[in-house]
Amino acid sequence: MGGERRTCRWEQCHLSVSALQMGDVVNCTLTSAADCADPNDALSNEIALTAARRWEC
C-alpha cells in the first residue's frame, strides 16, 4: 500500500474511533492513494489492544 496520501483508520464495530483504551478490539483499514492500487484498501484482522508496561510522561 502506498501513495503519498495513504491513510489508516481505526474502527470498532465498523465505526471510526479516535480514542482507544486497553482491551478494545479494533480493526485497521489502510487506504492507498496510489493510482495503480486495486483494491485501494485493506482491512486488518481484529487487534486487541494491550501493553506490556505503562510509561509515565
C-alpha positions, 0 to 999 in steps of 0.5 A: 500500500502506498501513495503519498496520501495513504491513510489508516483508520481505526474502527470498532464495530465498523465505526471510526474511533479516535480514542482507544483504551486497553482491551478494545478490539479494533480493526485497521483499514489502510487506504492507498492513494496510489493510482495503480492500487486495486483494491485501494484498501485493506482491512486488518484482522481484529487487534486487541489492544494491550501493553506490556508496561505503562510509561509515565510522561 
